Amino acid sequence: MVFTASQIAGILEGEIEGNPEIAVHKLAKIEEGEKGSLTFLANPKYTSHIYSTKASVTIVNKDFIPEQSISTTLIKVEDAYESFSKLLEYYNEVKNNKKGIESPVFIADTAKYEEDVYIGAFTYIGTNVVLGKNVKIYPNVFIGDNVIIGDNSSVLAGARVCSESVIGKNCTIHSGVIVGADGFGFAPNKDGSYSKIPQTGNVILEDNIDVGAGTTIDRATLGSTILRKGVKLDNQIQIAHNVEIGENTVIAAQTGIAGSTKIGKNCMIGGQVGIVGHITIGDNVRIQAQSGIGRNVKDNEILQGSPALNYGDYNKSYVHFKNLPKIVNRINQLEKKE
């Protein structure tokens, strides 16, 4: 896609200094800008690059005044970073504004969908599926029976949404995600073997949820695994059966949450955190990366370590831990004097 500086300024309500007809077709960092690229300057420490960048168009704050000659066309806005983010959103909307049904696909006769839907090639849509307005299903996606997907949601290439799952409005399911796989449920037998426990529940994702690539969200044994409104999941996360995650909680990559654990709203969970099953984590909790959570957590706690401690206690203890060899040596010296 090609845009002129004039078109970009119109989208951002900015002022042009330079050639309004110069065109761009790609985005770049300011230090890596080339002819035909668009970049931005928001952080003052990158100011020197604006005098050497080869980018055709640069978005800057209105108060920016060049101290040397520049070759790039400027678009001046109130907030360069915010405007560049807005432009990225617009670019994605235009790039991903696909409509229609490609071929080949399989769509069950009982499936229902709006006229403005997009269904990519090699996709399977099962019986009694309901797709809302402006839903986009990209190539190589599997949508199982009785799945419901709300308005303006997207399921990206290669994802799997298993039967009975419910996905709300304005959700994004990234490539390789599996929603509604069987939970890990097995009962031990007397002979040491295990019998599979049927997983008869489903997964419910409420509105405005983003699920990162390669993440797995297991269906409930009974009832539902539930992610509340606004939850954001990074890549390669494991959400086990019957887990519930509260509104606007964000979780970083490679975190694993065992079955039937309840997590509150507005929590922030770092990467590679392990959380045991059947516990409750309160609201506004902060868990540092690589922590292990094996107990209930109260509202507003900040935790680190494995098993996790209060964040302040952990830091105080770690100071002593680092000095442990010196402390042991001192104790040995004192014992020798006795």
Order of alpha helices (4+ residues) and beta strands (2+ residues): beta-alpha-beta-beta-beta-beta-beta-beta-alpha-beta-beta-beta-beta-beta-beta-beta-beta-beta-beta-beta-beta-beta-beta-beta-beta-beta-beta-beta-beta-beta-beta-beta-beta-beta-beta-beta-beta-beta-beta-beta-beta-beta-alpha-alpha
